[in-house]
């Protein structure tokens, strides 16, 4: 685990974290400051990753054993990933006045992406609530109930 820094690998984990963090900062700056960098970071790399995701799901690169398939296999992860990327591409179009970015009506794009991300979170929360309901049969835990109080009884036969 990334934040379990009490093993003999703690030094390498910290170095790895710092390198990834610095790499993300550098990629962000490259994508933010130049049009070519933005195209590479937000269009070309995501296109390559999309091909990789599809091929991993059809069995290449280890299939179900592949960490991408094993730990990121669901609509939520991909929706968030592509919503963020499409948002960045939209921002680039507005910034560089390319394509739809030239149009006055396209200035709603940032607000649309924010609304889409809020919708994604709400749908995911509802999905989790329904999954909890299918396991417990009630919404007591979803609504903030206490698991032991919801199913405990008192000495006189009543319930808490």
HELIX and SHEET records of a PDB file:
HELIX    1   1 UNK A   10  UNK A   33  1                                  24    
HELIX    2   2 UNK A   35  UNK A   39  1                                   5    
HELIX    3   3 UNK A   40  UNK A   44  3                                   5    
HELIX    4   4 UNK A   45  UNK A   57  1                                  13    
HELIX    5   5 UNK A   60  UNK A   65  5                                   6    
HELIX    6   6 UNK A   67  UNK A   71  1                                   5    
HELIX    7   7 UNK A   75  UNK A   96  1                                  22    
HELIX    8   8 UNK A   99  UNK A  102  5                                   4    
HELIX    9   9 UNK A  104  UNK A  108  5                                   5    
HELIX   10  10 UNK A  109  UNK A  136  1                                  28    
HELIX   11  11 UNK A  147  UNK A  150  1                                   4    
END                                                                             
